């Protein structure tokens, strides 16, 4: 393994002792599987493995370090506040234990229940200060209500206490996609007759980009200008729409009434970073480097939903200037997440 390998920061895991919640969404991405047998599904086995095959593939392909996070939907898919909180605490304790087994190769991002903003802030603080975790990961909106049909987004005043804590701790929050809420999957719902759109190909970036636009335009980053978020898959399509988004957001009729002081690109230059997770497009990455700058682009794989081999083969052959390649592949993650690695 090369001593200056890549640092991959959107890499999913699941605690094999606590996966009942995952089987509830398994039918969406493993439609032919039996939810009762999901513990034995090949994908579950890859998610549960950290120190065996995952590490062997990292060594073979030149991945120096991974930031591990609980796979989607995690706590955001649990509509019961108590269960979601307990899942977050248990998951963070488990993540910290697994990282402690090999801290030179693995770090973690905290799971957080977002039912209560103050509670989420407290758990993030515990994870960072007591467990040595390097930030948090949120799987889009928080499901709420007795049937999980409701959703909470984090751009409202209710969540100011959370973003204030993010700024104080100086750690990033990774905004990750998830599957739609139950009503949208019903026959009369948006995705009910269009289930072929569900998931990473289309629905993930459409839904999460709405949340990210909402955060950027809410004024939260004016109140907490040092708060940082990270979004994967080359920015969920947003960098490619920034010119048009700002073209209209900066028109006088919008500028007079918008909640934020600045336009979207401003926040992408100051508060948002993007990663290559599951979007190994050389042309796309080069566009993003030009649009938001090399300091705002980071490497990620999205393992096990994409393979280490495919990501690394692409990365090893990509035609970028060496300085940019070092920034994106390694140095930006070390700086942003304050990882205990040499640049």
Secondary structure, 3 states (H helix, E strand, C coil): CCCCCEEEEEEEECCCCCCHHHHCCHHHHCCCCCHHHHHHCHHHHHHHCCCCHHHHHHHHHCEEEEEEEECCCHHHHCCCHHHHHHHHHHHHHHHHHHHHCCCCCEEECEECCCCCHHHHHHHHHHHHHCCCCCEEEEECCEEECCCCCEEECCCCHHHHHHHHHHHHHCCEEEEECCCCCHHHHCCCCCCHHHHHHCCCCCHHHHHHHHHHHHHHHCCHHHHCCCCCEEECCCHHHHHHHHHHHHHHHCCHHHHCCCCCCCCHHHHHHHCEEEECCCCCCHHHHHHHHHHHCHHHEECCCCCCCCCHHHHHHHHHHCCCCHHHHHHHHHHHHHHHHCCCCCC
